[in-house]
Amino acid sequence: MAQEYASEQPQGFKNQIENVAVVGAAGQVGRFIAEEMLKNGKHKVTAITRVGSTNKMPEGVHVKKVDYDDQSSLVEALNGQDALVITMGAMAPREQQTKLIEAAAAANVPWVIPNEFGGDGLNEEVGKDILIGPPHKKDRDHIEKLGKSSWIGIACGFWYEYSLGGGPNRYGFDLKNRTVTFFDDGTTRLNTSTWPQTGRSVANLLGLKVLPDDRNDDSPCLANFRNKFVYVSSFTVNQKEMFDSVLRVTGTGPSDWKTTHVPVKEYHREGVEQLQSGDRAGFAKLLYSRMFFPDRAGDFAATRGLDNDKLGLPVEDLDEFTRTGVHLAESGYFDKKGA
């Protein structure tokens, strides 16, 4: 597609995203996305939620109730929206996103951020190994085929505080029982983002100009990311560095913890076998461990580069969010969420 400029658009063209619909605005990351968009003052945020839902939305968010079995209710809810951000839990039916994508096309929503917050979606080999790559690509291709919307994927890695505190099948830490499972030697680096940083990433992305003003304007704009991934991160870190942070935050020493090492490829294979046997815990094992393979699959800062500066993202403090992860584990957050 040839480069377009705002100065060459018809009268009435607005070079800014104003109306944003968020699916999952009361959820783990959706809440941070909605709140950050409200903070920047550039957006009117509408939460798309099911009829009968009792989820409490962030203050200032408008609410539209929909019935996923009635496509016309989805289209009506999305009419007039400039962007649709989809955040849903891993257990949500896959057809929900398809229905939303098709409704966005019918409502002429120009931008869609699909439910693909994680690793480098362009790495198809890894996508197959973690099982979710092919369906995500199918969704992106569907958006393009419909021809009404453009997609932008958010490659942010796993959420740090959630993954650190969420048990040994994620980053290898059982914070309650003070055990750590290191993959190989524990020094493979990956990119990981906090919930607030992910929220800022989406809010700042949608706060960019849609098009460059003219041929002399080289500032970041939304069109730069059309049908591409945005690569953002809070920390590029390995398990040993996470462990050092945990020791600082908890005031403990290495001798207070039981540590083990496992071959990461063997651990990944075990996860696959567990999932195939019907044990869903195997999915987290295969998903997370694949990012610690020696091929640097999880370190997209090294393989793709980061867009943090383009989006004006701040530098964060590792220990601050390690503390949050420890609190989540100790408070029983994951027991309540069933995570």
C-alpha positions as CSV (number, residue, x, y, z in Angstrom):
1,M,0.0,0.0,0.0
2,A,1.4,3.4,-1.0
3,Q,2.1,5.8,1.9
4,E,-0.8,8.1,2.6
5,Y,-0.6,11.5,4.3
6,A,-3.1,13.4,6.4
7,S,-2.7,16.5,4.4
8,E,-3.9,14.7,1.3
9,Q,-7.1,13.2,2.9
10,P,-10.6,14.5,2.1
11,Q,-12.1,17.2,4.2
12,G,-13.4,15.9,7.5
13,F,-10.6,13.3,7.9
14,K,-9.6,12.9,11.5
15,N,-6.0,11.9,12.1
16,Q,-6.6,10.5,15.6
17,I,-8.2,7.5,17.1
18,E,-11.1,8.7,19.4
19,N,-13.6,5.9,20.0
20,V,-12.1,2.6,21.3
21,A,-14.1,-0.5,22.1
22,V,-12.4,-3.0,24.6
23,V,-13.5,-6.5,25.1
24,G,-12.5,-7.7,28.5
25,A,-12.1,-4.2,30.1
26,A,-12.6,-5.7,33.5
27,G,-10.1,-8.5,33.0
28,Q,-6.5,-8.9,34.0
29,V,-4.9,-6.8,31.3
30,G,-8.0,-5.3,29.8
31,R,-8.5,-3.2,32.9
32,F,-5.0,-1.7,32.6
33,I,-5.6,-1.0,28.9
34,A,-8.9,0.8,29.6
35,E,-7.5,2.8,32.5
36,E,-4.4,3.9,30.6
37,M,-6.5,5.1,27.7
38,L,-8.7,7.1,30.0
39,K,-5.5,8.6,31.6
40,N,-4.2,10.0,28.3
41,G,-7.4,11.8,27.7
42,K,-7.5,11.1,24.0
43,H,-10.1,8.3,23.9
44,K,-13.7,7.6,24.7
45,V,-13.6,3.9,25.9
46,T,-16.5,1.6,25.5
47,A,-16.5,-1.8,27.2
48,I,-18.1,-4.6,25.2
49,T,-19.6,-7.1,27.6
50,R,-22.1,-9.9,27.7
51,V,-25.7,-9.4,28.6
52,G,-26.0,-10.5,32.3
53,S,-22.3,-9.8,33.1
54,T,-21.7,-8.3,36.6
55,N,-18.1,-7.4,36.0
56,K,-17.2,-4.0,37.5
57,M,-15.7,-1.7,34.9
58,P,-13.1,1.0,35.5
59,E,-14.7,4.4,36.3
60,G,-15.3,6.4,33.1
61,V,-15.8,3.5,30.8
62,H,-19.0,3.3,28.8
63,V,-20.7,-0.1,28.6
64,K,-22.5,-1.8,25.8
65,K,-24.1,-5.2,26.4
66,V,-24.0,-7.8,23.6
67,D,-25.2,-11.3,22.8
68,Y,-22.5,-13.3,21.0
69,D,-25.3,-15.5,19.5
70,D,-26.8,-12.4,17.9
71,Q,-24.3,-10.9,15.4
72,S,-26.4,-7.8,14.9
73,S,-25.9,-6.9,18.6
74,L,-22.1,-7.0,18.1
75,V,-22.3,-4.8,14.9
76,E,-24.5,-2.3,16.7
77,A,-22.1,-2.1,19.6
78,L,-19.1,-1.5,17.3
79,N,-20.8,1.1,15.1
80,G,-18.8,4.4,15.3
81,Q,-15.8,2.8,16.9
82,D,-12.3,3.7,15.5
83,A,-10.6,0.7,17.1
84,L,-11.4,-2.6,18.7
85,V,-9.1,-4.1,21.4
86,I,-9.8,-7.8,22.2
87,T,-8.6,-9.2,25.5
88,M,-10.1,-12.5,26.6
89,G,-9.1,-15.4,28.8
90,A,-7.4,-18.5,27.5
91,M,-10.5,-20.5,28.1
92,A,-12.8,-18.2,26.1
93,P,-14.4,-19.9,23.1
94,R,-12.3,-19.3,19.9
95,E,-15.4,-18.4,17.9
96,Q,-16.0,-15.3,20.0
97,Q,-13.0,-13.6,18.4
98,T,-14.1,-14.6,14.9
99,K,-17.5,-13.1,15.6
100,L,-15.9,-9.9,16.9
101,I,-13.6,-9.6,13.8
102,E,-16.6,-10.1,11.5
103,A,-18.7,-7.6,13.4
104,A,-15.8,-5.1,13.3
105,A,-15.7,-5.4,9.5
106,A,-19.4,-5.0,9.2
107,A,-19.3,-1.9,11.3
108,N,-16.3,-0.5,9.3
109,V,-14.0,-0.4,12.4
110,P,-10.6,0.5,10.8
111,W,-8.3,-0.9,13.5
112,V,-8.4,-4.2,15.4
113,I,-5.9,-5.3,18.1
114,P,-6.7,-9.1,18.3
115,N,-6.4,-11.2,21.4
116,E,-2.7,-12.0,20.8
117,F,-0.7,-10.6,23.7
118,G,2.5,-12.6,24.0
119,G,5.5,-13.6,21.9
120,D,6.6,-12.9,18.4
121,G,3.7,-13.9,16.3
122,L,5.8,-13.9,13.1
123,N,7.9,-16.8,14.4
124,E,5.7,-19.6,12.8
125,E,7.9,-22.4,14.1
126,V,7.5,-21.4,17.7
127,G,3.8,-20.7,17.0
128,K,3.3,-24.4,16.1
129,D,5.3,-25.6,19.1
130,I,3.1,-23.6,21.5
131,L,-0.1,-24.6,19.6
132,I,-1.7,-21.2,19.5
133,G,0.3,-19.8,16.6
134,P,-1.7,-21.2,13.7
135,P,-5.2,-20.1,15.0
136,H,-3.8,-16.6,15.8
137,K,-2.5,-16.3,12.2
138,K,-5.8,-17.5,10.9
139,D,-7.5,-14.6,12.8
140,R,-5.1,-12.1,11.4
141,D,-5.5,-13.4,7.9
142,H,-9.3,-13.3,8.3
143,I,-9.1,-9.6,9.2
144,E,-7.1,-8.9,6.1
145,K,-9.3,-11.0,3.9
146,L,-12.4,-9.1,5.0
147,G,-10.7,-6.0,3.9
148,K,-12.4,-3.5,6.2
149,S,-10.0,-3.4,9.2
150,S,-6.2,-3.5,9.8
151,W,-4.7,-5.4,12.7
152,I,-1.8,-4.7,15.0
153,G,-0.4,-7.4,17.2
154,I,1.1,-6.7,20.6
155,A,4.2,-8.7,21.2
156,C,4.8,-8.0,24.9
157,G,6.1,-11.4,26.1
158,F,4.4,-13.0,29.1
159,W,3.1,-10.8,31.9
160,Y,5.9,-10.6,34.5
161,E,4.1,-10.3,37.9
162,Y,1.5,-12.9,36.8
163,S,4.1,-15.3,35.5
164,L,6.4,-15.0,38.4
165,G,3.7,-15.5,41.0
166,G,1.6,-18.0,39.1
167,G,3.4,-21.2,40.1
168,P,6.3,-23.4,38.8
169,N,4.7,-24.2,35.4
170,R,5.4,-20.6,34.3
171,Y,8.7,-18.9,35.2
172,G,9.7,-21.9,37.4
173,F,9.0,-20.2,40.8
174,D,6.8,-21.6,43.6
175,L,7.0,-18.6,45.8
176,K,4.9,-20.0,48.6
177,N,7.1,-23.1,49.0
178,R,10.3,-21.4,48.1
179,T,11.3,-23.6,45.2
180,V,12.8,-22.7,41.8
181,T,13.1,-24.9,38.7
182,F,15.7,-23.5,36.4
183,F,15.5,-24.3,32.7
184,D,19.0,-25.6,31.6
185,D,21.3,-23.2,33.5
186,G,18.7,-20.5,34.1
187,T,20.5,-17.9,31.9
188,T,18.4,-17.8,28.8
189,R,16.9,-14.3,28.4
190,L,13.4,-13.4,27.4
191,N,11.2,-10.3,27.2
192,T,8.5,-9.9,29.7
193,S,6.1,-7.0,30.4
194,T,4.1,-5.9,33.4
195,W,0.3,-5.3,33.2
196,P,0.7,-1.5,33.5
197,Q,3.3,-1.5,30.7
198,T,1.1,-3.5,28.4
199,G,-1.8,-1.1,29.2
200,R,0.4,1.9,28.3
201,S,1.6,0.2,25.2
202,V,-1.9,-0.1,23.8
203,A,-3.0,3.3,25.0
204,N,0.1,5.1,23.6
205,L,-0.1,3.1,20.3
206,L,-3.7,4.2,19.8
207,G,-2.8,7.7,20.9
208,L,-0.5,8.1,17.9
209,K,-1.5,10.0,14.8
210,V,-3.1,7.7,12.2
211,L,-1.1,9.0,9.3
212,P,2.0,11.3,8.9
213,D,1.0,14.9,8.5
214,D,2.9,15.2,5.2
215,R,6.0,13.9,3.4
216,N,8.3,15.7,5.8
217,D,6.7,14.1,8.9
218,D,8.7,11.1,10.2
219,S,7.2,10.9,13.7
220,P,5.7,7.5,14.7
221,C,2.1,7.0,13.5
222,L,-0.4,4.2,13.6
223,A,0.0,3.5,9.9
224,N,3.6,2.4,10.5
225,F,2.2,-0.6,12.3
226,R,-0.6,-1.6,9.9
227,N,-0.9,-5.4,9.8
228,K,2.4,-5.7,11.8
229,F,3.5,-6.4,15.3
230,V,4.5,-3.9,17.9
231,Y,7.4,-5.2,20.1
232,V,7.4,-3.9,23.7
233,S,8.9,-5.0,26.9
234,S,9.4,-4.1,30.5
235,F,12.4,-6.3,31.1
236,T,14.9,-8.5,29.2
237,V,15.8,-10.9,31.9
238,N,16.7,-14.5,32.7
239,Q,15.6,-16.8,35.6
240,K,18.8,-16.2,37.6
241,E,18.1,-12.4,37.5
242,M,14.5,-13.0,38.5
243,F,15.8,-15.1,41.4
244,D,18.2,-12.4,42.5
245,S,15.3,-10.0,42.5
246,V,13.1,-12.4,44.5
247,L,15.9,-12.8,47.1
248,R,16.1,-9.0,47.5
249,V,12.4,-8.5,47.8
250,T,11.8,-11.4,50.3
251,G,15.0,-10.7,52.3
252,T,16.0,-14.4,51.9
253,G,19.2,-16.1,50.8
254,P,19.9,-18.9,48.3
255,S,20.1,-21.4,51.1
256,D,16.4,-20.7,52.0
257,W,15.3,-22.0,48.6
258,K,15.3,-25.4,47.0
259,T,16.6,-25.1,43.4
260,T,16.6,-27.7,40.7
261,H,17.7,-27.7,37.0
262,V,15.8,-29.4,34.2
263,P,16.6,-29.7,30.4
264,V,14.2,-27.2,28.9
265,K,13.4,-29.3,25.8
266,E,12.6,-32.3,28.0
267,Y,10.3,-30.1,30.2
268,H,8.6,-28.8,27.0
269,R,8.0,-32.4,25.8
270,E,6.5,-33.4,29.2
271,G,4.1,-30.4,28.9
272,V,3.0,-31.6,25.4
273,E,2.4,-35.2,26.7
274,Q,0.5,-33.9,29.8
275,L,-1.8,-31.8,27.6
276,Q,-2.3,-34.7,25.2
277,S,-3.3,-36.9,28.2
278,G,-6.0,-34.3,29.1
279,D,-4.1,-32.4,31.9
280,R,-4.4,-28.7,31.1
281,A,-1.5,-27.9,33.3
282,G,0.7,-29.2,30.5
283,F,-0.3,-26.2,28.3
284,A,1.4,-23.7,30.6
285,K,4.5,-25.9,30.8
286,L,4.9,-26.2,27.0
287,L,3.9,-22.6,26.4
288,Y,6.4,-21.0,28.9
289,S,9.3,-23.4,28.5
290,R,9.4,-23.0,24.7
291,M,10.4,-19.3,25.2
292,F,13.5,-20.5,27.1
293,F,14.9,-22.6,24.3
294,P,18.4,-21.8,23.2
295,D,17.1,-20.3,19.9
296,R,16.2,-17.1,21.8
297,A,12.5,-17.5,20.8
298,G,11.5,-15.3,23.8
299,D,14.1,-12.6,23.3
300,F,12.5,-10.5,20.5
301,A,14.5,-7.5,21.7
302,A,17.5,-9.2,20.2
303,T,15.8,-10.6,17.1
304,R,13.3,-7.8,16.2
305,G,14.2,-4.8,18.3
306,L,11.8,-2.9,20.6
307,D,9.3,-0.1,19.9
308,N,9.3,1.2,23.5
309,D,10.9,4.5,22.6
310,K,8.4,5.1,19.7
311,L,5.6,4.6,22.2
312,G,7.2,6.7,24.9
313,L,7.2,3.8,27.4
314,P,9.0,4.3,30.7
315,V,11.8,2.2,32.2
316,E,10.4,0.2,35.1
317,D,11.9,-1.2,38.3
318,L,12.2,-5.0,38.3
319,D,12.1,-5.3,42.1
320,E,8.8,-3.3,42.3
321,F,7.0,-5.8,40.1
322,T,8.7,-8.8,41.7
323,R,7.2,-7.5,44.9
324,T,3.8,-7.5,43.1
325,G,4.3,-11.1,41.9
326,V,5.2,-12.2,45.5
327,H,2.1,-10.5,46.8
328,L,-0.1,-12.1,44.2
329,A,1.2,-15.5,45.2
330,E,1.0,-15.0,48.9
331,S,-2.5,-13.4,48.9
332,G,-4.1,-16.4,47.2
333,Y,-4.8,-14.4,44.0
334,F,-4.3,-17.4,41.8
335,D,-6.4,-19.6,44.0
336,K,-9.3,-17.2,43.5
337,K,-8.8,-16.8,39.8
338,G,-8.2,-20.5,39.2
339,A,-5.1,-19.5,37.3
